[in-house]
Amino acid sequence: MISGVKKIPILRYGLIVLLIVVLFGSAFYLYLQYNKAEKIRSNFQLMVNARENSALIDSCIVELYSADNNSRMYALTARKWYLNEFSRQIKNVHSIIREIDTNNKDAASFSANSKLGDLVSEKAAKTGNYIRLMNLSDSLLRSARKMNAILRDKNNKIIKQPVVRRIKTEVHIDTIKAIAKAPQPKKKFFGRLLAAFAKNKDTKTPVLVQRRTDTTIITMTATPQVAKAYNNYYSKLYEANNKLRINELEMLEINNRMINQIIGSLKKYKVGEQLYINSSKHDIRGGLATVLAEFRRISGFMFLLLTAVVVVILYNIWKIFRNEEEMIIHTEMTENYALAKSKFMASMSHEIRTPLNSIIGFSEQLSHGNLRDEQPEQVGAIVSSSKMLLDVVNEILDFSKYETGKMNFENEPFCPYSAIEEITTSMQVQAHKKNIALTHQIDFSKSLCLNGDYFRLKQVVMNLVGNAIKFTTRGEVSINAFITEGKPGYDILNVHVKDTGLGIDKEHLPFIFEEFSQVASAQKVANHGGTGLGLAICKKIIELQGGRIKVTSKVGRGSIFSFKLPMEITAAEACVNEEKANDANAQPQLAGRHVLIAEDNKLNVLLVSTILKKWKITFDVAYNGREALQLFEDNHYDIILTDIEMPEMGGIEFSQMARANGNNVKGEIPILALTANVLKEDRDRYLSVGMNGVVLKPFSEKNLIDNIALALRGTNVFSS
């Protein structure tokens, strides 16, 4: 069913990885080329900035020299134009320094490193002070020159100064004595009153004062020697100042010549530098143009390549998506196929088990009769072949359950000691036929009770022991069982099955538990075929219950199959009660019981009726569900045996109608299903509609009678 799914070749995945590597490699190459072009562009920009800064520095030097000359010229000529030019040039120097700092963002600050700005500001301040001092000195010299000119006449002779007289007058006042006044005549009342209001009222006695004046005349005459000395001093000072001015003017002229020479040298340097820059620009432009052209060419090629890579990647992704989509479709088809196969297996199991029921049942009945000498062997061969066929059917059905996840496990109390001892007893016949010994050693108490699936445990141990006997020609097969402590509330059942048989080579040992795996050489020596599912089923049973199974083997020396199975610990009384409940010897009296058989297969009806007649049980037969329901309503029965798949009305519908009859007595009659459907969900469905148990086909006489007896006692039964 899945052959239509195409496996994606490893080359396609490798191609996708290669394309992704090419994609990233191309992107990385483009990144390197871009970095290279960016580095060239950055270097070119740095060179341009350096050239601009060099020109700015040259301009700054010229401006400084020119400002210095203008300051001196202003000091000499006192023309405002020179002062304005000096101020403008100083400001220009500051702006040039700021521009250089702006261009040198990534480098250290030009003005900060050289402190040129501070020096320029200091020079401007010092120059201002110098100019003010020069102006003051010139003013003093001019004043001295004027004074010197005033002291000379027309013939340039020193003018004699006129006599200067100073008159000093001192006044002295001395007090001699008081002068007594003559007595006044006594005035009348009004006269005294007027005298009282008079302003020049003087009541003091007059004093006599003597005044004396002294006059002193001082005569000063200008000294010609002093005037001459001053004149000589100021003349020399003026001459020295003139010489200073002449020398300073000469110095300024020298500065001008120096500036002109510096400017000429700078021009020559600039010409050479410009030639170098032009050459460098040409080379850089050429290199940059080449890089950019190469970059554009490679970019175009890479764009086409990356487009192709993306297209190829998308195509491969689309192919993978389509393949995944097909895989999903085929997976769904596979799941449906597995479900259909499971249903087919169940149907085939039903179809095979139904005739096997007649074969095994009638073979058993024949073996109980009077046969000729050769007939017991023939009947035994029929029974043996039927059981082998039943084992194959069971293995295929179990494998189908594991594939579809429908395997279920019981969790009932049982004694593992009794289970292993029972297996040893039942397998002794096979071991005796091959003349090999079958022994067992159980290292735990008989009363140990565990919760688990008794039937599946027996299936695993019997399969391992059966394989050991099958591939052992001499020696013995031994079973060793012991208990180890597990997690709280659990014990671990350890079982080792050891044989002295053919052994398994290293080549096949890793695959021994896989489905349909068989060692051809061992099968040839043992002369025994099989489905190759037994060990795979054992592995599934153990692992699905949380256990672990393994094998160790050496060719010619035998093998050891061992497994560990965790099982829940329970009280010993639970196993005792279970054994009592399953004790078939405590059967009620079956003779005289009346049974309704609902079965559409006449061979099965014949087999069941043959068994019931032997046990003196009466019965009625219905070949479909409606007929069975009519007999059920018209008669009284002790138990009903019904098939599941019948015409007109199936066993499930018949059971539902019987339970809903309305008659309490008839509604409690035990119903057993006779079916070849062995799945647990089928059994649960049968029990849910009111059936009391299931008897699986093919069944033996003992199996059928025991289940009838249990059902009559009111116990739900499930025959495996």
VENQUI-V392389 format. One line per field, one symbol per residue. phi: phi as a letter, one per 20 degrees, with the letter a starting at -180 (. if undefined). Layout:
BEGIN
phi->???
END
This chain:
BEGIN
phi->.dfffeffffffffffffffffgffffffffffffffffffffffffffffffffffgfffffffffffffffffedmefgffffffffffffffffffffffdfedffffffelffffffffffffffffffffffffffffffffffffdefemdfffeffddcdddcddccedaedeeffeffeeffffffffeffefcdeefdedddcdddcdddccfeffffffffffffffffffffffffffffffffffffffffffffffffffffffffffffffffffffffffffffffffffffffffffffffffffffffffffffffffffffffffffffffffeffffgffffffffffeeedffefgfffffffffffffffffffffffffffemdfccfcdfbefffffffffffeffffffelceccbcddbffefccerdfffffffffffffffffddebobccdccbdcfdfgncddedcdddcdefncfffegfdfeeflebeffffffflberemdgfffgffffffenebcbbcbcfncoccecbccfcfecfffffffffffefefeeffefnfdcdddbeefffffffffffffeldebcdcebfffffffffecdcebcdcfedcfmbffffffffffefneffffdffcdedbdedffffffffffeofercdeefceffffffffffffendfcbed
END
